Amino acid sequence: MHPIDPVLKLKDVCPMIKRSASAINRDRRLGTFPAPLRLGARSVGWRTSDIQQWIADRERVTNARGR
């Protein structure tokens, strides 16, 4: 059995990482933000663990730069 890993919609991800939808979509196109899961014909979402990992990776980069 897999642990529960809720799927977040864009409206949930934006406040979580303090970024706008357009900034997230731009970063998706650039490949610097996790790819979403296709939930339906016009719906996508992200696993909570993918967003948490993205945050942790950014923190490591920031700490490595000495900020």
Order of alpha helices (4+ residues) and beta strands (2+ residues): beta-alpha-alpha-beta-beta-alpha
